[in-house]
Structure formats: structure tokens, C-alpha cells
């Protein structure tokens, strides 16, 4: 809802990060841990969260198709 502060968290992002899928995506501690990790990556890469989200989504999608 506020993409410049809160990263998207879905199965593709978790896959790109090498994280297992949780039993529930609703656990605040889980989201907070992953969101902090994503923010650090974006900061280190000097890109915004939405760009990193798209890159991780694409990385996972391309890995599935082999392209």
C-alpha cells in the first residue's frame, strides 16, 4: 500500500531470497524480518523497493521457465 516503505512479500520474493514459505504470511515478526532484509538489499543496491521487488519476481519467474 505504501511501496516506498513496505515491500511486497509473496512466494516469488521468498524464493528469490532463498527463504522457505511460512505457514502464514500474516505473522508480523516474519514480515518484519523479511521486510528488513529486502530494505537492506535495496539500500545496498541503491534502488527503490519496487524495482527490487520486480527484479526478484522476474528472477524467480525466469528460473522456472529456464529463460
Secondary structure, DSSP 8 states (H G I E B T S, - for coil): --TTTS----HHHHHHHT----S-TT-HHHHHHHHHHHHHHHHHHT--HHHHHHHHHHHHHHHHHT-
